[in-house]
Amino acid sequence: MKLGPVVPILRIFDERKAREFYVDFLGFAVEWEHRFEPGLPLYLQVARGGCVLHLSEHHGDCCPGAAIRIDSADVDALQAELAGKNYGYARPQVDDTPWGAREMSVKDPFGNRLTFTSAPGG
């Protein structure tokens, strides 16, 4: 049996803030979005490289405050890219872990924590 990649669903509450954070700041692209009809909650897929996330305004899909880890080939380059955007709500920094990885955590406007990590020696 072969398992496929995991696609986390993260709870969002405000479409404008979600797009500002995930698209404008983190550099994800919206691949598709869905509403059952105008005015109903939004569900969308964003991606950057091999990382795919689902963002949902639907209250039953998931709880706010999730924590996910995202592999990154060069977390320092990502941090430099983000620092250059002067986003007013986050200034993530890279830290060394006791196990030798380099990591950068940032919280979205809805309390979800994304930790970008470069493997030890990577």
Sequence and secondary structure as in RCSB ss.txt:
>XXXX:A:sequence
MKLGPVVPILRIFDERKAREFYVDFLGFAVEWEHRFEPGLPLYLQVARGGCVLHLSEHHGDCCPGAAIRIDSADV
DALQAELAGKNYGYARPQVDDTPWGAREMSVKDPFGNRLTFTSAPGG
>XXXX:A:secstr
        EEE S HHHHIIIIIIIT  EEEEEE SSTTS  EEEEEETTEEEEEE  TTT  SS EEEEE S H
HHHHHHHHTTT TT    EEE TTS EEEEEE TTS EEEEEE TT 
